[in-house]
Amino acid sequence: LFSYKQDGTGVKIALTKRAFLSRLNEIWTAAGMCRVTGHSFRIGGTTALLRAGVEPEVVKVAGRWKSDSFLRYWR
């Protein structure tokens, strides 16, 4: 779904979670901000969907939760 071109060669490379978080943390660390984990995006995504009025059951399926524990992320 997401890719980027490798420097110099122009070869397209699939964007992985590791590469995405690594690059974001490079930028944020250089700006004096805290590092983040993938878990931070899970919390933010859950909150954004619930605040946008998406039904909790839909959020549960989208996040592949089997229990209602995802509701603890709702901030």
FENMOTA-V410714 format. One record per pair of residues at least 12 apart in sequence whose ideal C-beta (glycine too) atoms are under 10 Angstrom apart, sorted by sequence separation. I is the first residue (numbers start at 1). J is the second residue. If there is no record, write none. Layout:
# FENMOTA-V410714
I_J ; I_J
This chain:
# FENMOTA-V410714
2_14 ; 3_15 ; 24_36 ; 25_37 ; 47_59 ; 56_68 ; 59_71 ; 1_14 ; 2_15 ; 46_59 ; 49_62 ; 1_15 ; 2_16 ; 21_35 ; 45_59 ; 46_60 ; 49_63 ; 56_70 ; 59_73 ; 4_19 ; 21_36 ; 56_71 ; 59_74 ; 4_20 ; 21_37 ; 24_40 ; 46_62 ; 2_19 ; 21_38 ; 24_41 ; 45_62 ; 46_63 ; 2_20 ; 20_38 ; 45_63 ; 56_74 ; 4_23 ; 21_40 ; 46_65 ; 18_38 ; 21_41 ; 50_70 ; 17_38 ; 20_41 ; 42_63 ; 49_70 ; 50_71 ; 50_73 ; 51_74 ; 17_41 ; 46_70 ; 50_74 ; 51_75 ; 46_71 ; 49_74 ; 50_75 ; 46_72 ; 47_73 ; 43_70 ; 46_73 ; 47_74 ; 42_70 ; 45_73 ; 46_74 ; 47_75 ; 43_72 ; 44_73 ; 46_75 ; 43_73 ; 42_73 ; 43_74 ; 44_75 ; 43_75 ; 39_73
